[in-house]
Amino acid sequence: MMTCRMDDLRDKEVVNLENGARLGCVCDIEMDTASARVCA
């Protein structure tokens, strides 16, 4: 399991796992605090 801070996510690049397309860097994030899951 990977843990990171919200600030660390800004430096990560998002890649589509199905086709390998690079989608860009994280600039905005929506998180469900009850389940600790990223929504959008």
N, C-alpha and C positions, 0 to 999 in steps of 0.2 A: 504494500500500500504506500502510495506517495502522499506526503503531507507538504503543504506549502502555504505561505501567507498570501493574502489577496494581492499585495504589492508584487510578490514574485510572479503571479500569473501574467502581469503586464509584459514580462520579458519572454513569455512562452509563445510559440507559434502554434496555431490550430491547424490540424491536418485531418482531412476526411479519411476515415479508416477504410471505407469501401473502395475508393479510387485513388487515394494518395494525393488528391488535390490540396494545395496549400491555400488555406482560407485567410491567413493573415494573423496578426497579433490580437490579443485580448485587449479591448479598450473599455468595455462595459460588461458587467456581469449581474445576473439575477440569481439569488440563492434562496432556497427554502431552508430557513433556520431550524425548523422542526425536524426535518429529515437530513439536514446537512448535505443536500444535493444541489448541484447547479441546474437551474431551470432554463436559462437562456444566456 
